[in-house]
Amino acid sequence: MSVSFPIMKKVLPWLLFFVVVIGGVVFAVRYNNALPSPQDDFAKCLKDRGSVFYGAFWCSHCQNQKALFGTSARYLPYVECSTPDGKAQTEECKQKKVSGYPLWEFADGSRKSGETSLQQLSDKTGCPLTPISP
């Protein structure tokens, strides 16, 4: 003799569906972030060549600068200059006399302020750009 649970017959398929969907989303996000991007090597090269990118989380131009690198932005030699409340500058950036964002500082001591194209960064550092195929 078996006991029937009619509610389980209705709930179980939906529960399995949501578990599969959530698992798929988690896998897709992790897999996508693990894939190499065409600009990974470029961003790593900038760091290896002594470049530093100073910015602030609230700075729209800094966000635009990072967006040029896509997922490769995680490899940028980035220094956050804003305090968490967004009202002051970190001591490191004060000592470096960073007065505006974004600011790139290069190994030779020169600086470039404002949004800077990937080509300009490549020309300045000698880091090769990887063409992005359509």
N, CA, C and O atoms as a Tinker XYZ file with bonds, in Angstrom:
   536  protein
     1  N      0.832000   -1.159000    0.000000    73     2
     2  CA     0.000000    0.000000    0.000000    64     1     3
     3  C      0.892000    1.243000    0.000000    63     2     4     5
     4  O      1.788000    1.368000    0.835000    81     3
     5  N      0.651000    2.142000   -0.917000    73     3     6
     6  CA     1.444000    3.355000   -0.981000    64     5     7
     7  C      0.586000    4.557000   -0.628000    63     6     8     9
     8  O     -0.613000    4.610000   -0.905000    81     7
     9  N      1.241000    5.506000   -0.014000    73     7    10
    10  CA     0.559000    6.738000    0.356000    64     9    11
    11  C      0.850000    7.757000   -0.736000    63    10    12    13
    12  O      2.008000    7.939000   -1.114000    81    11
    13  N     -0.140000    8.399000   -1.229000    73    11    14
    14  CA     0.009000    9.373000   -2.296000    64    13    15
    15  C      0.028000   10.783000   -1.715000    63    14    16    17
    16  O     -0.779000   11.136000   -0.856000    81    15
    17  N      0.941000   11.548000   -2.195000    73    15    18
    18  CA     1.045000   12.949000   -1.786000    64    17    19
    19  C      0.806000   13.811000   -3.022000    63    18    20    21
    20  O      1.752000   14.142000   -3.736000    81    19
    21  N     -0.424000   14.170000   -3.278000    73    19    22
    22  CA    -0.727000   14.916000   -4.506000    64    21    23
    23  C     -0.003000   16.247000   -4.604000    63    22    24    25
    24  O      0.332000   16.690000   -5.703000    81    23
    25  N      0.241000   16.883000   -3.485000    73    23    26
    26  CA     0.935000   18.174000   -3.533000    64    25    27
    27  C      2.386000   17.989000   -3.972000    63    26    28    29
    28  O      2.937000   18.837000   -4.673000    81    27
    29  N      3.004000   16.883000   -3.561000    73    27    30
    30  CA     4.390000   16.608000   -3.958000    64    29    31
    31  C      4.496000   16.383000   -5.467000    63    30    32    33
    32  O      5.488000   16.759000   -6.092000    81    31
    33  N      3.469000   15.770000   -6.041000    73    31    34
    34  CA     3.488000   15.526000   -7.482000    64    33    35
    35  C      3.469000   16.840000   -8.266000    63    34    36    37
    36  O      3.975000   16.908000   -9.386000    81    35
    37  N      2.894000   17.862000   -7.683000    73    35    38
    38  CA     2.835000   19.166000   -8.333000    64    37    39
    39  C      4.064000   20.011000   -8.028000    63    38    40    41
    40  O      4.533000   20.754000   -8.891000    81    39
    41  N      4.587000   19.907000   -6.819000    73    39    42
    42  CA     5.692000   20.748000   -6.375000    64    41    43
    43  C      7.042000   20.229000   -6.853000    63    42    44    45
    44  O      7.907000   21.012000   -7.244000    81    43
    45  N      7.222000   18.921000   -6.822000    73    43    46
    46  CA     8.524000   18.339000   -7.155000    64    45    47
    47  C      9.036000   18.730000   -8.548000    63    46    48    49
    48  O     10.200000   19.110000   -8.671000    81    47
    49  N      8.216000   18.651000   -9.593000    73    47    50
    50  CA     8.733000   19.067000  -10.915000    64    49    51
    51  C      9.183000   20.536000  -10.946000    63    50    52    53
    52  O     10.196000   20.865000  -11.564000    81    51
    53  N      8.427000   21.411000  -10.279000    73    51    54
    54  CA     8.797000   22.827000  -10.247000    64    53    55
    55  C     10.074000   23.046000   -9.437000    63    54    56    57
    56  O     10.925000   23.853000   -9.809000    81    55
    57  N     10.195000   22.336000   -8.353000    73    55    58
    58  CA    11.395000   22.436000   -7.532000    64    57    59
    59  C     12.627000   22.007000   -8.322000    63    58    60    61
    60  O     13.660000   22.677000   -8.293000    81    59
    61  N     12.509000   20.889000   -9.025000    73    59    62
    62  CA    13.622000   20.416000   -9.864000    64    61    63
    63  C     13.941000   21.423000  -10.971000    63    62    64    65
    64  O     15.108000   21.676000  -11.268000    81    63
    65  N     12.910000   21.989000  -11.572000    73    63    66
    66  CA    13.105000   22.986000  -12.620000    64    65    67
    67  C     13.913000   24.174000  -12.099000    63    66    68    69
    68  O     14.872000   24.603000  -12.741000    81    67
    69  N     13.524000   24.711000  -10.926000    73    67    70
    70  CA    14.229000   25.869000  -10.377000    64    69    71
    71  C     15.651000   25.530000   -9.961000    63    70    72    73
    72  O     16.541000   26.370000  -10.095000    81    71
    73  N     15.884000   24.339000   -9.468000    73    71    74
    74  CA    17.238000   23.925000   -9.104000    64    73    75
    75  C     18.113000   23.866000  -10.349000    63    74    76    77
    76  O     19.259000   24.314000  -10.324000    81    75
    77  N     17.587000   23.325000  -11.424000    73    75    78
    78  CA    18.348000   23.236000  -12.672000    64    77    79
    79  C     18.620000   24.630000  -13.242000    63    78    80    81
    80  O     19.735000   24.908000  -13.684000    81    79
    81  N     17.624000   25.498000  -13.236000    73    79    82
    82  CA    17.791000   26.853000  -13.766000    64    81    83
    83  C     18.827000   27.620000  -12.949000    63    82    84    85
    84  O     19.727000   28.237000  -13.519000    81    83
    85  N     18.713000   27.590000  -11.643000    73    83    86
    86  CA    19.659000   28.311000  -10.790000    64    85    87
    87  C     21.067000   27.747000  -10.960000    63    86    88    89
    88  O     22.036000   28.502000  -11.037000    81    87
    89  N     21.180000   26.434000  -11.018000    73    87    90
    90  CA    22.492000   25.821000  -11.258000    64    89    91
    91  C     23.076000   26.249000  -12.595000    63    90    92    93
    92  O     24.275000   26.507000  -12.703000    81    91
    93  N     22.226000   26.322000  -13.612000    73    91    94
    94  CA    22.690000   26.753000  -14.930000    64    93    95
    95  C     23.163000   28.191000  -14.939000    63    94    96    97
    96  O     24.168000   28.512000  -15.574000    81    95
    97  N     22.454000   29.053000  -14.247000    73    95    98
    98  CA    22.857000   30.465000  -14.173000    64    97    99
    99  C     24.191000   30.595000  -13.454000    63    98   100   101
   100  O     25.076000   31.316000  -13.916000    81    99
   101  N     24.343000   29.908000  -12.333000    73    99   102
   102  CA    25.607000   29.961000  -11.585000    64   101   103
   103  C     26.751000   29.450000  -12.457000    63   102   104   105
   104  O     27.820000   30.060000  -12.495000    81   103
   105  N     26.538000   28.340000  -13.153000    73   103   106
   106  CA    27.573000   27.793000  -14.030000    64   105   107
   107  C     27.923000   28.781000  -15.138000    63   106   108   109
   108  O     29.100000   29.005000  -15.419000    81   107
   109  N     26.909000   29.373000  -15.770000    73   107   110
   110  CA    27.148000   30.298000  -16.881000    64   109   111
   111  C     27.950000   31.513000  -16.422000    63   110   112   113
   112  O     28.870000   31.946000  -17.116000    81   111
   113  N     27.611000   32.061000  -15.271000    73   111   114
   114  CA    28.327000   33.229000  -14.765000    64   113   115
   115  C     29.780000   32.864000  -14.468000    63   114   116   117
   116  O     30.693000   33.597000  -14.849000    81   115
   117  N     29.994000   31.761000  -13.807000    73   115   118
   118  CA    31.367000   31.349000  -13.494000    64   117   119
   119  C     32.152000   31.015000  -14.755000    63   118   120   121
   120  O     33.320000   31.385000  -14.875000    81   119
   121  N     31.526000   30.324000  -15.690000    73   119   122
   122  CA    32.195000   29.941000  -16.926000    64   121   123
   123  C     32.555000   31.166000  -17.746000    63   122   124   125
   124  O     33.664000   31.247000  -18.276000    81   123
   125  N     31.643000   32.119000  -17.862000    73   123   126
   126  CA    31.881000   33.339000  -18.630000    64   125   127
   127  C     33.028000   34.148000  -18.030000    63   126   128   129
   128  O     33.859000   34.675000  -18.770000    81   127
   129  N     33.087000   34.253000  -16.712000    73   127   130
   130  CA    34.154000   35.009000  -16.064000    64   129   131
   131  C     35.496000   34.302000  -16.163000    63   130   132   133
   132  O     36.541000   34.938000  -16.022000    81   131
   133  N     35.481000   33.001000  -16.402000    73   131   134
   134  CA    36.726000   32.244000  -16.484000    64   133   135
   135  C     37.311000   32.252000  -17.894000    63   134   136   137
   136  O     38.488000   31.942000  -18.080000    81   135
   137  N     36.499000   32.603000  -18.879000    73   135   138
   138  CA    36.984000   32.613000  -20.255000    64   137   139
   139  C     37.985000   33.742000  -20.462000    63   138   140   141
   140  O     37.781000   34.854000  -19.975000    81   139
   141  N     39.054000   33.462000  -21.172000    73   139   142
   142  CA    40.001000   34.543000  -21.450000    64   141   143
   143  C     39.379000   35.568000  -22.404000    63   142   144   145
   144  O     38.612000   35.225000  -23.303000    81   143
   145  N     39.726000   36.805000  -22.182000    73   143   146
   146  CA    39.251000   37.902000  -23.012000    64   145   147
   147  C     40.420000   38.362000  -23.882000    63   146   148   149
   148  O     41.579000   38.208000  -23.496000    81   147
   149  N     40.127000   38.921000  -25.040000    73   147   150
   150  CA    41.215000   39.391000  -25.909000    64   149   151
   151  C     42.122000   40.423000  -25.244000    63   150   152   153
   152  O     43.286000   40.554000  -25.623000    81   151
   153  N     41.604000   41.158000  -24.257000    73   151   154
   154  CA    42.411000   42.212000  -23.641000    64   153   155
   155  C     43.096000   41.782000  -22.338000    63   154   156   157
   156  O     43.733000   42.605000  -21.679000    81   155
   157  N     42.971000   40.496000  -21.957000    73   155   158
   158  CA    43.626000   40.021000  -20.731000    64   157   159
   159  C     45.123000   40.299000  -20.755000    63   158   160   161
   160  O     45.668000   40.888000  -19.822000    81   159
   161  N     45.781000   39.875000  -21.825000    73   159   162
   162  CA    47.234000   40.050000  -21.913000    64   161   163
   163  C     47.622000   41.523000  -21.947000    63   162   164   165
   164  O     48.648000   41.913000  -21.389000    81   163
   165  N     46.804000   42.335000  -22.599000    73   163   166
   166  CA    47.082000   43.773000  -22.664000    64   165   167
   167  C     47.024000   44.395000  -21.268000    63   166   168   169
   168  O     47.920000   45.145000  -20.880000    81   167
   169  N     45.974000   44.082000  -20.522000    73   167   170
   170  CA    45.830000   44.633000  -19.167000    64   169   171
   171  C     46.974000   44.154000  -18.268000    63   170   172   173
   172  O     47.508000   44.926000  -17.471000    81   171
   173  N     47.340000   42.893000  -18.399000    73   171   174
   174  CA    48.452000   42.349000  -17.599000    64   173   175
   175  C     49.770000   43.005000  -17.983000    63   174   176   177
   176  O     50.612000   43.260000  -17.122000    81   175
   177  N     49.952000   43.279000  -19.264000    73   175   178
   178  CA    51.167000   43.935000  -19.740000    64   177   179
   179  C     51.284000   45.345000  -19.163000    63   178   180   181
   180  O     52.371000   45.768000  -18.770000    81   179
   181  N     50.167000   46.070000  -19.111000    73   179   182
   182  CA    50.200000   47.421000  -18.545000    64   181   183
   183  C     50.746000   47.378000  -17.119000    63   182   184   185
   184  O     51.565000   48.211000  -16.730000    81   183
   185  N     50.288000   46.415000  -16.364000    73   183   186
   186  CA    50.766000   46.255000  -14.989000    64   185   187
   187  C     52.244000   45.880000  -14.972000    63   186   188   189
   188  O     53.029000   46.448000  -14.212000    81   187
   189  N     52.616000   44.919000  -15.814000    73   187   190
   190  CA    54.011000   44.467000  -15.866000    64   189   191
   191  C     54.969000   45.580000  -16.274000    63   190   192   193
   192  O     56.135000   45.575000  -15.878000    81   191
   193  N     54.481000   46.531000  -17.064000    73   191   194
   194  CA    55.319000   47.642000  -17.532000    64   193   195
   195  C     55.314000   48.831000  -16.568000    63   194   196   197
   196  O     55.846000   49.893000  -16.889000    81   195
   197  N     54.714000   48.654000  -15.390000    73   195   198
   198  CA    54.772000   49.688000  -14.364000    64   197   199
   199  C     53.725000   50.775000  -14.453000    63   198   200   201
   200  O     53.860000   51.815000  -13.807000    81   199
   201  N     52.685000   50.559000  -15.238000    73   199   202
   202  CA    51.601000   51.546000  -15.324000    64   201   203
   203  C     50.662000   51.379000  -14.138000    63   202   204   205
   204  O     50.479000   50.277000  -13.621000    81   203
   205  N     50.070000   52.493000  -13.719000    73   203   206
   206  CA    49.085000   52.463000  -12.637000    64   205   207
   207  C     47.896000   53.332000  -13.045000    63   206   208   209
   208  O     48.062000   54.437000  -13.562000    81   207
   209  N     46.714000   52.815000  -12.805000    73   207   210
   210  CA    45.465000   53.507000  -13.121000    64   209   211
   211  C     44.822000   53.922000  -11.799000    63   210   212   213
   212  O     44.402000   53.075000  -11.011000    81   211
   213  N     44.750000   55.235000  -11.564000    73   211   214
   214  CA    44.136000   55.777000  -10.355000    64   213   215
   215  C     42.712000   56.218000  -10.692000    63   214   216   217
   216  O     42.477000   56.880000  -11.703000    81   215
   217  N     41.769000   55.841000   -9.832000    73   215   218
   218  CA    40.387000   56.211000  -10.081000    64   217   219
   219  C     39.563000   56.202000   -8.811000    63   218   220   221
   220  O     40.072000   55.995000   -7.709000    81   219
   221  N     38.282000   56.431000   -8.999000    73   219   222
   222  CA    37.334000   56.434000   -7.885000    64   221   223
   223  C     36.072000   55.696000   -8.326000    63   222   224   225
   224  O     35.644000   55.807000   -9.475000    81   223
   225  N     35.492000   54.952000   -7.412000    73   223   226
   226  CA    34.323000   54.139000   -7.750000    64   225   227
   227  C     33.154000   54.973000   -8.256000    63   226   228   229
   228  O     32.349000   54.482000   -9.047000    81   227
   229  N     33.045000   56.209000   -7.821000    73   227   230
   230  CA    31.918000   57.054000   -8.203000    64   229   231
   231  C     32.170000   57.836000   -9.496000    63   230   232   233
   232  O     31.291000   58.563000   -9.959000    81   231
   233  N     33.330000   57.696000  -10.064000    73   231   234
   234  CA    33.748000   58.453000  -11.253000    64   233   235
   235  C     33.249000   57.778000  -12.537000    63   234   236   237
   236  O     33.661000   56.663000  -12.857000    81   235
   237  N     32.370000   58.452000  -13.261000    73   235   238
   238  CA    31.822000   57.873000  -14.498000    64   237   239
   239  C     32.903000   57.695000  -15.564000    63   238   240   241
   240  O     32.845000   56.749000  -16.349000    81   239
   241  N     33.881000   58.588000  -15.598000    73   239   242
   242  CA    34.960000   58.454000  -16.580000    64   241   243
   243  C     35.838000   57.244000  -16.257000    63   242   244   245
   244  O     36.358000   56.590000  -17.161000    81   243
   245  N     36.001000   56.950000  -14.972000    73   243   246
   246  CA    36.754000   55.757000  -14.563000    64   245   247
   247  C     35.999000   54.499000  -14.974000    63   246   248   249
   248  O     36.601000   53.521000  -15.417000    81   247
   249  N     34.691000   54.530000  -14.828000    73   247   250
   250  CA    33.870000   53.391000  -15.242000    64   249   251
   251  C     33.965000   53.201000  -16.756000    63   250   252   253
   252  O     34.028000   52.069000  -17.238000    81   251
   253  N     33.975000   54.293000  -17.498000    73   251   254
   254  CA    34.139000   54.201000  -18.955000    64   253   255
   255  C     35.504000   53.626000  -19.307000    63   254   256   257
   256  O     35.629000   52.816000  -20.226000    81   255
   257  N     36.527000   54.052000  -18.569000    73   255   258
   258  CA    37.887000   53.565000  -18.817000    64   257   259
   259  C     37.938000   52.056000  -18.602000    63   258   260   261
   260  O     38.490000   51.326000  -19.427000    81   259
   261  N     37.369000   51.594000  -17.507000    73   259   262
   262  CA    37.352000   50.154000  -17.216000    64   261   263
   263  C     36.549000   49.396000  -18.274000    63   262   264   265
   264  O     36.904000   48.280000  -18.651000    81   263
   265  N     35.468000   50.009000  -18.748000    73   263   266
   266  CA    34.608000   49.353000  -19.733000    64   265   267
   267  C     35.352000   49.052000  -21.035000    63   266   268   269
   268  O     35.017000   48.093000  -21.730000    81   267
   269  N     36.352000   49.858000  -21.369000    73   267   270
   270  CA    37.148000   49.584000  -22.573000    64   269   271
   271  C     37.833000   48.218000  -22.499000    63   270   272   273
   272  O     38.143000   47.615000  -23.526000    81   271
   273  N     38.064000   47.740000  -21.284000    73   271   274
   274  CA    38.756000   46.472000  -21.080000    64   273   275
   275  C     37.800000   45.296000  -20.891000    63   274   276   277
   276  O     38.234000   44.145000  -20.861000    81   275
   277  N     36.516000   45.575000  -20.765000    73   275   278
   278  CA    35.549000   44.502000  -20.551000    64   277   279
   279  C     35.908000   43.695000  -19.314000    63   278   280   281
   280  O     36.254000   44.255000  -18.274000    81   279
   281  N     35.822000   42.363000  -19.436000    73   279   282
   282  CA    36.131000   41.500000  -18.292000    64   281   283
   283  C     37.612000   41.522000  -17.937000    63   282   284   285
   284  O     37.990000   41.069000  -16.856000    81   283
   285  N     38.449000   42.033000  -18.815000    73   283   286
   286  CA    39.888000   42.128000  -18.545000    64   285   287
   287  C     40.213000   43.234000  -17.544000    63   286   288   289
   288  O     41.348000   43.328000  -17.077000    81   287
   289  N     39.237000   44.068000  -17.212000    73   287   290
   290  CA    39.458000   45.150000  -16.241000    64   289   291
   291  C     39.950000   44.601000  -14.910000    63   290   292   293
   292  O     40.612000   45.310000  -14.153000    81   291
   293  N     39.629000   43.337000  -14.617000    73   291   294
   294  CA    40.071000   42.744000  -13.343000    64   293   295
   295  C     41.591000   42.633000  -13.259000    63   294   296   297
   296  O     42.136000   42.481000  -12.166000    81   295
   297  N     42.279000   42.706000  -14.391000    73   295   298
   298  CA    43.747000   42.616000  -14.413000    64   297   299
   299  C     44.439000   43.972000  -14.417000    63   298   300   301
   300  O     45.667000   44.046000  -14.372000    81   299
   301  N     43.658000   45.036000  -14.469000    73   299   302
   302  CA    44.260000   46.370000  -14.523000    64   301   303
   303  C     45.007000   46.696000  -13.229000    63   302   304   305
   304  O     44.626000   46.249000  -12.147000    81   303
   305  N     46.065000   47.476000  -13.360000    73   303   306
   306  CA    46.790000   47.940000  -12.169000    64   305   307
   307  C     46.050000   49.122000  -11.556000    63   306   308   309
   308  O     46.531000   50.255000  -11.586000    81   307
   309  N     44.880000   48.843000  -11.001000    73   307   310
   310  CA    43.964000   49.878000  -10.538000    64   309   311
   311  C     44.180000   50.192000   -9.064000    63   310   312   313
   312  O     44.335000   49.292000   -8.238000    81   311
   313  N     44.187000   51.491000   -8.747000    73   311   314
   314  CA    44.246000   51.957000   -7.361000    64   313   315
   315  C     43.005000   52.792000   -7.095000    63   314   316   317
   316  O     42.766000   53.802000   -7.756000    81   315
   317  N     42.217000   52.356000   -6.117000    73   315   318
   318  CA    41.017000   53.091000   -5.714000    64   317   319
   319  C     41.444000   54.259000   -4.833000    63   318   320   321
   320  O     42.092000   54.068000   -3.804000    81   319
   321  N     41.077000   55.465000   -5.244000    73   319   322
   322  CA    41.490000   56.668000   -4.525000    64   321   323
   323  C     40.420000   57.210000   -3.587000    63   322   324   325
   324  O     40.711000   58.065000   -2.751000    81   323
   325  N     39.210000   56.735000   -3.709000    73   323   326
   326  CA    38.134000   57.258000   -2.874000    64   325   327
   327  C     37.987000   56.435000   -1.599000    63   326   328   329
   328  O     38.162000   55.217000   -1.599000    81   327
   329  N     37.668000   57.119000   -0.535000    73   327   330
   330  CA    37.293000   56.414000    0.680000    64   329   331
   331  C     35.922000   55.782000    0.444000    63   330   332   333
   332  O     35.186000   56.234000   -0.433000    81   331
   333  N     35.564000   54.744000    1.208000    73   331   334
   334  CA    34.288000   54.054000    0.970000    64   333   335
   335  C     33.055000   54.956000    0.992000    63   334   336   337
   336  O     32.066000   54.662000    0.320000    81   335
   337  N     33.102000   56.038000    1.746000    73   335   338
   338  CA    31.942000   56.933000    1.785000    64   337   339
   339  C     31.928000   57.926000    0.621000    63   338   340   341
   340  O     30.973000   58.686000    0.467000    81   339
   341  N     32.984000   57.922000   -0.197000    73   339   342
   342  CA    33.051000   58.802000   -1.361000    64   341   343
   343  C     33.314000   60.256000   -1.040000    63   342   344   345
   344  O     33.179000   61.111000   -1.916000    81   343
   345  N     33.689000   60.563000    0.200000    73   343   346
   346  CA    33.844000   61.958000    0.613000    64   345   347
   347  C     35.292000   62.413000    0.745000    63   346   348   349
   348  O     35.557000   63.597000    0.950000    81   347
   349  N     36.215000   61.489000    0.629000    73   347   350
   350  CA    37.624000   61.859000    0.807000    64   349   351
   351  C     38.504000   60.991000   -0.078000    63   350   352   353
   352  O     38.042000   60.056000   -0.731000    81   351
   353  N     39.780000   61.329000   -0.077000    73   351   354
   354  CA    40.760000   60.605000   -0.883000    64   353   355
   355  C     41.665000   59.783000    0.029000    63   354   356   357
   356  O     41.974000   60.191000    1.148000    81   355
   357  N     42.086000   58.616000   -0.468000    73   355   358
   358  CA    42.970000   57.761000    0.322000    64   357   359
   359  C     44.337000   58.422000    0.487000    63   358   360   361
   360  O     44.722000   59.291000   -0.297000    81   359
   361  N     45.041000   58.005000    1.494000    73   359   362
   362  CA    46.369000   58.567000    1.781000    64   361   363
   363  C     47.331000   58.307000    0.623000    63   362   364   365
   364  O     48.118000   59.181000    0.258000    81   363
   365  N     47.268000   57.114000    0.049000    73   363   366
   366  CA    48.154000   56.780000   -1.074000    64   365   367
   367  C     47.984000   57.763000   -2.225000    63   366   368   369
   368  O     48.970000   58.212000   -2.810000    81   367
   369  N     46.749000   58.098000   -2.549000    73   367   370
   370  CA    46.490000   59.011000   -3.665000    64   369   371
   371  C     46.845000   60.453000   -3.317000    63   370   372   373
   372  O     47.247000   61.226000   -4.187000    81   371
   373  N     46.698000   60.808000   -2.058000    73   371   374
   374  CA    47.145000   62.135000   -1.622000    64   373   375
   375  C     48.657000   62.248000   -1.781000    63   374   376   377
   376  O     49.163000   63.257000   -2.274000    81   375
   377  N     49.366000   61.216000   -1.365000    73   375   378
   378  CA    50.833000   61.234000   -1.466000    64   377   379
   379  C     51.293000   61.279000   -2.918000    63   378   380   381
   380  O     52.318000   61.884000   -3.231000    81   379
   381  N     50.538000   60.644000   -3.799000    73   379   382
   382  CA    50.878000   60.647000   -5.224000    64   381   383
   383  C     50.387000   61.909000   -5.932000    63   382   384   385
   384  O     50.610000   62.087000   -7.130000    81   383
   385  N     49.713000   62.787000   -5.173000    73   383   386
   386  CA    49.178000   64.040000   -5.718000    64   385   387
   387  C     48.237000   63.807000   -6.910000    63   386   388   389
   388  O     48.317000   64.483000   -7.936000    81   387
   389  N     47.352000   62.832000   -6.731000    73   387   390
   390  CA    46.334000   62.555000   -7.743000    64   389   391
   391  C     45.222000   63.581000   -7.547000    63   390   392   393
   392  O     44.572000   63.621000   -6.502000    81   391
   393  N     45.015000   64.403000   -8.561000    73   391   394
   394  CA    44.042000   65.482000   -8.418000    64   393   395
   395  C     42.797000   65.313000   -9.285000    63   394   396   397
   396  O     41.855000   66.097000   -9.168000    81   395
   397  N     42.780000   64.322000  -10.137000    73   395   398
   398  CA    41.623000   64.082000  -10.992000    64   397   399
   399  C     41.607000   62.646000  -11.457000    63   398   400   401
   400  O     42.619000   61.949000  -11.393000    81   399
   401  N     40.443000   62.205000  -11.928000    73   399   402
   402  CA    40.278000   60.808000  -12.338000    64   401   403
   403  C     39.648000   60.738000  -13.713000    63   402   404   405
   404  O     38.889000   61.629000  -14.093000    81   403
   405  N     39.946000   59.712000  -14.450000    73   403   406
   406  CA    41.001000   58.731000  -14.226000    64   405   407
   407  C     42.376000   59.331000  -14.503000    63   406   408   409
   408  O     42.511000   60.305000  -15.243000    81   407
   409  N     43.369000   58.737000  -13.904000    73   407   410
   410  CA    44.754000   59.170000  -14.096000    64   409   411
   411  C     45.616000   57.940000  -14.300000    63   410   412   413
   412  O     45.601000   57.012000  -13.491000    81   411
   413  N     46.360000   57.943000  -15.381000    73   411   414
   414  CA    47.335000   56.881000  -15.635000    64   413   415
   415  C     48.717000   57.415000  -15.318000    63   414   416   417
   416  O     49.079000   58.507000  -15.756000    81   415
   417  N     49.477000   56.668000  -14.573000    73   415   418
   418  CA    50.877000   56.997000  -14.310000    64   417   419
   419  C     51.716000   55.880000  -14.898000    63   418   420   421
   420  O     51.417000   54.700000  -14.718000    81   419
   421  N     52.774000   56.265000  -15.607000    73   419   422
   422  CA    53.596000   55.294000  -16.321000    64   421   423
   423  C     54.959000   55.129000  -15.651000    63   422   424   425
   424  O     55.356000   55.934000  -14.809000    81   423
   425  N     55.656000   54.080000  -16.039000    73   423   426
   426  CA    56.929000   53.727000  -15.410000    64   425   427
   427  C     57.957000   54.861000  -15.491000    63   426   428   429
   428  O     58.808000   54.991000  -14.611000    81   427
   429  N     57.878000   55.675000  -16.538000    73   427   430
   430  CA    58.844000   56.772000  -16.688000    64   429   431
   431  C     58.464000   58.000000  -15.851000    63   430   432   433
   432  O     59.144000   59.025000  -15.896000    81   431
   433  N     57.365000   57.883000  -15.086000    73   431   434
   434  CA    56.925000   58.989000  -14.231000    64   433   435
   435  C     55.926000   59.930000  -14.894000    63   434   436   437
   436  O     55.338000   60.780000  -14.225000    81   435
   437  N     55.732000   59.788000  -16.187000    73   435   438
   438  CA    54.769000   60.654000  -16.880000    64   437   439
   439  C     53.346000   60.226000  -16.533000    63   438   440   441
   440  O     53.104000   59.114000  -16.065000    81   439
   441  N     52.416000   61.146000  -16.778000    73   439   442
   442  CA    51.016000   60.907000  -16.450000    64   441   443
   443  C     50.116000   61.309000  -17.605000    63   442   444   445
   444  O     50.461000   62.164000  -18.420000    81   443
   445  N     48.968000   60.679000  -17.655000    73   443   446
   446  CA    47.932000   61.014000  -18.637000    64   445   447
   447  C     46.612000   61.030000  -17.897000    63   446   448   449
   448  O     46.199000   60.018000  -17.330000    81   447
   449  N     45.942000   62.183000  -17.901000    73   447   450
   450  CA    44.662000   62.281000  -17.198000    64   449   451
   451  C     43.517000   62.204000  -18.188000    63   450   452   453
   452  O     43.666000   62.515000  -19.370000    81   451
   453  N     42.375000   61.785000  -17.679000    73   451   454
   454  CA    41.183000   61.645000  -18.507000    64   453   455
   455  C     41.093000   60.265000  -19.122000    63   454   456   457
   456  O     42.012000   59.453000  -19.022000    81   455
   457  N     39.957000   60.022000  -19.764000    73   455   458
   458  CA    39.774000   58.743000  -20.433000    64   457   459
   459  C     40.836000   58.602000  -21.517000    63   458   460   461
   460  O     41.046000   59.514000  -22.317000    81   459
   461  N     41.492000   57.468000  -21.535000    73   459   462
   462  CA    42.605000   57.226000  -22.446000    64   461   463
   463  C     42.288000   56.005000  -23.298000    63   462   464   465
   464  O     41.887000   54.964000  -22.776000    81   463
   465  N     42.469000   56.133000  -24.606000    73   463   466
   466  CA    42.147000   55.016000  -25.499000    64   465   467
   467  C     43.148000   53.877000  -25.306000    63   466   468   469
   468  O     44.262000   54.079000  -24.823000    81   467
   469  N     42.727000   52.691000  -25.692000    73   467   470
   470  CA    43.622000   51.540000  -25.623000    64   469   471
   471  C     44.835000   51.762000  -26.519000    63   470   472   473
   472  O     45.948000   51.364000  -26.172000    81   471
   473  N     44.623000   52.395000  -27.667000    73   471   474
   474  CA    45.739000   52.660000  -28.575000    64   473   475
   475  C     46.754000   53.600000  -27.938000    63   474   476   477
   476  O     47.961000   53.395000  -28.068000    81   475
   477  N     46.266000   54.637000  -27.245000    73   475   478
   478  CA    47.189000   55.558000  -26.563000    64   477   479
   479  C     47.979000   54.828000  -25.479000    63   478   480   481
   480  O     49.177000   55.060000  -25.320000    81   479
   481  N     47.317000   53.955000  -24.741000    73   479   482
   482  CA    48.015000   53.185000  -23.710000    64   481   483
   483  C     49.048000   52.255000  -24.335000    63   482   484   485
   484  O     50.148000   52.088000  -23.807000    81   483
   485  N     48.689000   51.656000  -25.456000    73   483   486
   486  CA    49.614000   50.781000  -26.166000    64   485   487
   487  C     50.825000   51.561000  -26.673000    63   486   488   489
   488  O     51.964000   51.118000  -26.523000    81   487
   489  N     50.574000   52.724000  -27.274000    73   487   490
   490  CA    51.668000   53.551000  -27.788000    64   489   491
   491  C     52.615000   53.977000  -26.669000    63   490   492   493
   492  O     53.831000   53.988000  -26.856000    81   491
   493  N     52.068000   54.323000  -25.520000    73   491   494
   494  CA    52.875000   54.816000  -24.403000    64   493   495
   495  C     53.692000   53.709000  -23.744000    63   494   496   497
   496  O     54.835000   53.930000  -23.343000    81   495
   497  N     53.103000   52.511000  -23.635000    73   495   498
   498  CA    53.750000   51.432000  -22.884000    64   497   499
   499  C     54.451000   50.394000  -23.753000    63   498   500   501
   500  O     55.301000   49.645000  -23.272000    81   499
   501  N     54.094000   50.354000  -25.024000    73   499   502
   502  CA    54.634000   49.312000  -25.896000    64   501   503
   503  C     53.912000   47.982000  -25.754000    63   502   504   505
   504  O     54.328000   46.985000  -26.343000    81   503
   505  N     52.833000   47.958000  -24.979000    73   503   506
   506  CA    52.048000   46.732000  -24.828000    64   505   507
   507  C     51.232000   46.511000  -26.098000    63   506   508   509
   508  O     50.528000   47.415000  -26.547000    81   507
   509  N     51.323000   45.310000  -26.681000    73   507   510
   510  CA    50.586000   45.060000  -27.934000    64   509   511
   511  C     49.096000   44.871000  -27.681000    63   510   512   513
   512  O     48.684000   44.211000  -26.727000    81   511
   513  N     48.310000   45.462000  -28.552000    73   511   514
   514  CA    46.862000   45.302000  -28.514000    64   513   515
   515  C     46.486000   44.063000  -29.285000    63   514   516   517
   516  O     47.047000   43.788000  -30.346000    81   515
   517  N     45.549000   43.320000  -28.762000    73   515   518
   518  CA    45.022000   42.158000  -29.468000    64   517   519
   519  C     43.792000   42.597000  -30.227000    63   518   520   521
   520  O     42.835000   43.083000  -29.624000    81   519
   521  N     43.796000   42.436000  -31.543000    73   519   522
   522  CA    42.602000   42.850000  -32.302000    64   521   523
   523  C     41.397000   42.030000  -31.853000    63   522   524   525
   524  O     41.494000   40.820000  -31.645000    81   523
   525  N     40.268000   42.707000  -31.707000    73   523   526
   526  CA    39.028000   42.027000  -31.339000    64   525   527
   527  C     38.292000   41.712000  -32.621000    63   526   528   529
   528  O     37.929000   42.606000  -33.386000    81   527
   529  N     38.076000   40.413000  -32.847000    73   527   530
   530  CA    37.396000   40.010000  -34.070000    64   529   531
   531  C     35.894000   40.215000  -33.937000    63   530   532   533
   532  O     35.331000   40.071000  -32.852000    81   531
   533  N     35.250000   40.552000  -35.047000    73   531   534
   534  CA    33.797000   40.835000  -35.008000    64   533   535
   535  C     32.976000   39.599000  -34.748000    63   534   536
   536  O     31.749000   39.674000  -34.687000    81   535
